Amino acid sequence: MKVLIFGGTGAMGTPLVKYLVDTGNSVFVTSRKARQSSGNIHYITGNAHDFEFVKKLVCEQRFNAIVDFMVYTTKEFKQRADMLLKATDHYLFLSSSRVYADSDSPITENSPRLLDVSKDSEYLQTDEYALAKARQENILFASTNKNWT
């Protein structure tokens, strides 16, 4: 498989890149700093927050999967979500357990989200990490493209 990873040089991305290469995949990793490509790891220098950079990248090549470790503002994500979904067979969005409200029970994907239950109107007007991730989930839920996890 041909896999593109945004944020693939960080704490979670680095072991994933190794695993994907070890299991026979060709992995393309964006990095703001120039890095030496080796074997089936191909580094692409550019900032994944730069919409034009990402647009050019996904328009020039088709990827079987895109794994996205980036932390976007809701505005950034809304601008690129449809483009990313159309550019791949499968888009993997990394959300966070922080989207969920406090609970005395174990948290599941059906647990109440902070965005949906908070009564703090000032907080809800922000794009704080937990709220941004929940809003980005909503963008994916509302999409007609269902090729995401």
VOBA-1610 file (N, C-alpha, C; in pm, whole numbers, padded with zeros to 5 digits, always signed):
BEGIN
Met+00084-00119+00000Met+00000+00000+00000Met+00088+00124+00000Lys+00034+00229-00054Lys+00099+00359-00056Lys+00027+00446+00048Val+00101+00483+00155Val+00041+00552+00269Val+00107+00689+00288Leu+00026+00792+00302Leu+00073+00927+00333Leu+00045+00954+00480Ile+00147+01005+00550Ile+00128+01037+00691Ile+00160+01184+00715Phe+00062+01256+00769Phe+00083+01392+00816Phe+00116+01383+00965Gly+00224+01445+01007Gly+00265+01437+01147Gly+00335+01306+01178Gly+00398+01249+01080Gly+00460+01118+01097Gly+00597+01116+01161Thr+00649+01232+01200Thr+00781+01235+01263Thr+00771+01252+01415Gly+00651+01253+01467Gly+00631+01273+01611Gly+00631+01143+01689Ala+00590+01153+01815Ala+00595+01040+01908Ala+00508+00922+01866Met+00394+00948+01803Met+00307+00839+01758Met+00337+00800+01614Gly+00373+00899+01533Gly+00396+00873+01391Gly+00518+00789+01363Thr+00626+00813+01436Thr+00752+00743+01411Thr+00738+00591+01421Pro+00680+00537+01529Pro+00665+00391+01533Pro+00566+00338+01429Leu+00466+00418+01393Leu+00373+00375+01289Leu+00444+00364+01155Val+00529+00462+01123Val+00606+00457+00998Val+00688+00328+00995Lys+00757+00298+01103Lys+00839+00176+01109Lys+00753+00052+01088Tyr+00640+00045+01156Tyr+00551-00071+01141Tyr+00502-00085+00997Leu+00459+00025+00938Leu+00407+00019+00801Leu+00514-00027+00703Val+00635+00023+00718Val+00744-00018+00630Val+00779-00165+00654Asp+00785-00205+00780Asp+00817-00345+00814Asp+00713-00443+00760Thr+00591-00396+00737Thr+00486-00484+00685Thr+00466-00466+00534Gly+00566-00404+00468Gly+00569-00401+00322Gly+00504-00283+00254Asn+00475-00179+00326Asn+00410-00062+00267Asn+00513+00041+00223Ser+00473+00125+00131Ser+00552+00240+00088Ser+00494+00362+00159Val+00575+00428+00242Val+00525+00533+00330Val+00584+00668+00293Phe+00496+00766+00280Phe+00533+00903+00248Phe+00500+00988+00370Val+00599+01061+00420Val+00585+01135+00545Val+00616+01281+00520Thr+00524+01370+00557Thr+00553+01513+00545Thr+00636+01556+00666Ser+00728+01648+00640Ser+00813+01700+00747Ser+00852+01843+00714Arg+00846+01930+00813Arg+00887+02068+00790Arg+01037+02079+00768Lys+01113+01983+00818Lys+01258+01982+00801Lys+01295+01876+00697Ala+01397+01906+00615Ala+01445+01809+00517Ala+01499+01687+00591Arg+01459+01569+00547Arg+01506+01444+00605Arg+01546+01351+00492Gln+01635+01261+00521Gln+01685+01166+00422Gln+01586+01051+00405Ser+01535+01033+00284Ser+01450+00918+00255Ser+01537+00793+00253Ser+01476+00680+00284Ser+01551+00555+00289Ser+01457+00439+00263Gly+01491+00357+00165Gly+01408+00241+00135Gly+01266+00282+00101Asn+01171+00228+00174Asn+01030+00258+00150Asn+00976+00372+00235Ile+01066+00451+00295Ile+01024+00572+00367Ile+01065+00691+00282His+00966+00767+00240His+00989+00882+00153His+00945+01008+00227Tyr+01041+01094+00259Tyr+01010+01219+00328Tyr+00982+01329+00226Ile+00878+01404+00251Ile+00838+01516+00164Ile+00846+01642+00250Thr+00933+01733+00210Thr+00953+01854+00288Thr+00840+01954+00263Gly+00773+01992+00369Gly+00664+02089+00361Gly+00583+02089+00488Asn+00506+02193+00506Asn+00425+02209+00626Asn+00282+02161+00599Ala+00240+02059+00671Ala+00106+02003+00651Ala-00005+02100+00690His+00028+02211+00755His-00072+02315+00781His-00091+02405+00660Asp-00001+02397+00564Asp-00007+02480+00443Asp-00103+02415+00343Phe-00221+02472+00329Phe-00324+02413+00244Phe-00275+02390+00102Glu-00206+02486+00044Glu-00159+02472-00094Glu-00057+02359-00108Phe+00030+02343-00010Phe+00126+02232-00011Phe+00051+02099-00011Val-00045+02084+00078Val-00122+01959+00088Val-00202+01935-00039Lys-00266+02039-00089Lys-00346+02026-00211Lys-00260+01977-00327Lys-00144+02037-00346Lys-00054+01996-00454Lys-00012+01850-00435Leu+00022+01814-00313Leu+00066+01679-00283Leu-00040+01575-00316Val-00162+01597-00271Val-00267+01495-00292Val-00326+01500-00432Cys-00305+01610-00504Cys-00350+01616-00643Cys-00251+01549-00737Glu-00124+01548-00699Glu-00021+01488-00784Glu-00010+01338-00766Gln-00051+01286-00651Gln-00037+01144-00623Gln-00163+01092-00556Arg-00192+00966-00581Arg-00304+00900-00514Arg-00247+00808-00406Phe-00303+00814-00287Phe-00257+00732-00176Phe-00368+00635-00137Asn-00330+00512-00104Asn-00429+00414-00058Asn-00486+00454+00078Ala-00401+00519+00158Ala-00445+00564+00291Ala-00372+00691+00328Ile-00442+00776+00402Ile-00381+00895+00462Ile-00405+00884+00612Val-00297+00892+00689Val-00305+00892+00835Val-00272+01034+00880Asp-00361+01095+00955Asp-00347+01237+00987Asp-00333+01259+01138Phe-00209+01283+01181Phe-00180+01311+01322Phe-00183+01460+01354Met-00216+01544+01258Met-00207+01688+01276Met-00313+01740+01374Val-00280+01852+01436Val-00375+01924+01521Val-00413+02050+01444Tyr-00537+02053+01396Tyr-00587+02164+01316Tyr-00683+02250+01396Thr-00699+02374+01353Thr-00814+02451+01399Thr-00934+02395+01324Thr-01053+02421+01373Thr-01172+02374+01303Thr-01179+02435+01163Lys-01142+02562+01151Lys-01144+02629+01021Lys-01049+02560+00923Glu-00928+02528+00968Glu-00831+02458+00882Glu-00887+02323+00837Phe-00942+02248+00931Phe-00990+02115+00898Phe-01108+02121+00802Lys-01198+02214+00825Lys-01315+02228+00737Lys-01271+02256+00593Gln-01166+02337+00578Gln-01115+02372+00446Gln-01061+02249+00372Arg-01002+02155+00442Arg-00932+02046+00376Arg-01000+01910+00384Ala-01098+01893+00469Ala-01156+01760+00492Ala-01204+01693+00365Asp-01286+01759+00288Asp-01342+01699+00167Asp-01231+01662+00068Met-01133+01750+00054Met-01021+01725-00037Met-00945+01599+00006Leu-00919+01585+00135Leu-00845+01468+00184Leu-00926+01340+00166Leu-01054+01346+00191Leu-01138+01227+00174Leu-01142+01182+00028Lys-01143+01277-00063Lys-01146+01243-00206Lys-01010+01197-00258Ala-00903+01226-00184Ala-00767+01198-00231Ala-00716+01060-00192Thr-00799+00980-00127Thr-00751+00852-00075Thr-00863+00749-00071Asp-00822+00625-00060Asp-00920+00518-00040Asp-00969+00518+00104His-00878+00555+00197His-00917+00556+00338His-00840+00664+00414Tyr-00913+00748+00485Tyr-00856+00857+00565Tyr-00869+00820+00712Leu-00757+00823+00784Leu-00758+00793+00927Leu-00738+00922+01005Phe-00843+00963+01074Phe-00845+01085+01153Phe-00815+01049+01297Leu-00719+01116+01358Leu-00686+01092+01497Leu-00758+01195+01582Ser-00857+01149+01656Ser-00927+01237+01748Ser-00859+01227+01883Ser-00934+01237+01990Ser-00875+01235+02124Ser-00980+01194+02226Ser-00935+01127+02330Ser-01028+01095+02439Ser-01074+01222+02510Arg-01002+01331+02488Arg-01041+01458+02551Arg-01173+01512+02497Val-01224+01460+02387Val-01352+01509+02337Val-01467+01467+02429Tyr-01444+01367+02512Tyr-01551+01315+02597Tyr-01562+01390+02729Ala-01684+01403+02776Ala-01711+01466+02905Ala-01663+01374+03017Asp-01642+01431+03134Asp-01603+01351+03250Asp-01708+01244+03275Ser-01661+01129+03320Ser-01753+01018+03343Ser-01698+00929+03454Asp-01788+00874+03534Asp-01748+00777+03635Asp-01738+00637+03575Ser-01793+00621+03455Ser-01791+00492+03385Ser-01680+00494+03281Pro-01640+00377+03235Pro-01542+00374+03125Pro-01598+00447+03003Ile-01511+00520+02936Ile-01552+00598+02818Ile-01555+00507+02696Thr-01662+00520+02618Thr-01674+00451+02490Thr-01704+00555+02383Glu-01708+00513+02258Glu-01740+00607+02151Glu-01883+00659+02161Asn-01965+00597+02243Asn-02103+00642+02264Asn-02118+00732+02386Ser-02008+00758+02455Ser-02013+00845+02574Ser-02042+00988+02533Pro-02102+01067+02623Pro-02130+01208+02591Pro-02000+01285+02566Arg-02005+01369+02465Arg-01890+01453+02435Arg-01904+01588+02506Leu-01792+01643+02542Leu-01787+01772+02609Leu-01859+01879+02527Leu-01838+01879+02397Leu-01903+01976+02308Leu-02055+01970+02320Asp-02107+01852+02340Asp-02252+01832+02341Asp-02317+01855+02478Val-02239+01851+02585Val-02300+01861+02718Val-02254+01982+02800Ser-02151+02049+02756Ser-02102+02164+02834Ser-02205+02276+02834Lys-02219+02340+02948Lys-02310+02455+02962Lys-02232+02586+02967Asp-02101+02578+02957Asp-02013+02695+02966Asp-02007+02765+02830Ser-02090+02869+02814Ser-02102+02936+02684Ser-01971+03002+02640Glu-01894+03055+02734Glu-01764+03115+02698Glu-01671+03008+02642Tyr-01664+02897+02710Tyr-01579+02786+02666Tyr-01623+02735+02529Leu-01752+02721+02510Leu-01804+02669+02383Leu-01777+02761+02265Gln-01746+02887+02291Gln-01712+02981+02183Gln-01566+02969+02140Thr-01487+02892+02214Thr-01346+02876+02181Thr-01327+02760+02083Asp-01205+02746+02035Asp-01168+02632+01952Asp-01060+02552+02024Glu-01078+02541+02157Glu-00987+02464+02241Glu-00977+02322+02184Tyr-00864+02256+02209Tyr-00832+02126+02149Tyr-00948+02027+02153Ala-01007+02004+02269Ala-01115+01905+02281Ala-01235+01944+02197Leu-01269+02072+02196Leu-01383+02119+02116Leu-01351+02113+01968Ala-01230+02151+01930Ala-01190+02147+01789Ala-01197+02004+01737Lys-01145+01909+01812Lys-01148+01768+01768Lys-01293+01719+01754Ala-01379+01755+01847Ala-01520+01714+01839Ala-01588+01778+01718Arg-01560+01904+01692Arg-01618+01970+01574Arg-01566+01907+01445Gln-01440+01867+01446Gln-01385+01801+01328Gln-01449+01663+01308Glu-01477+01594+01417Glu-01553+01469+01406Glu-01688+01497+01340Asn-01754+01605+01382Asn-01884+01640+01324Asn-01874+01664+01174Ile-01766+01728+01131Ile-01745+01752+00987Ile-01737+01618+00914Leu-01665+01523+00971Leu-01655+01391+00908Leu-01789+01318+00910Phe-01860+01324+01023Phe-01991+01259+01032Phe-02087+01314+00927Ala-02079+01443+00899Ala-02169+01508+00803Ala-02128+01488+00658Ser-02008+01440+00636Ser-01958+01424+00499Ser-02033+01313+00425Thr-02048+01332+00295Thr-02106+01226+00213Thr-02003+01117+00185Asn-01876+01149+00203Asn-01769+01049+00189Asn-01755+00975+00321Lys-01765+00845+00316Lys-01760+00764+00439Lys-01635+00677+00445Asn-01531+00716+00374Asn-01407+00639+00369Asn-01308+00684+00477Trp-01358+00701+00596Trp-01273+00749+00705Trp-01295+00667+00831Thr-01195+00670+00913Thr-01200+00606+01045Thr-01153+00708+01145
//
